[in-house]
Amino acid sequence: MIRIALPVMVALACAACSKPPQPNEPPTPQARVETPWDSMEAQKKKAQDVQKVVDDQAKAQAKAVEAQAQ
């Protein structure tokens, strides 16, 4: 009985200590959750784009005025 119990306990201990196999594929990414300030960020980006257009038009108009003055 003892001759059989010792190898069985060793086998169970080895089986309990072994790590499960790791998956080969990476976990799937989570979907992005919308936050309350996303709409404000979008408005800020739009305002920055509009300001850039206005600045470009002002530079072009200043160049045209300068060209006419010469």
Secondary structure, DSSP 8 states (H G I E B T S, - for coil): -HHHHHHHHHHHHHHHHS-----SS----------TTHHHHHHHHHHHHHHHHHHHHHHHHHHHHHHHH-
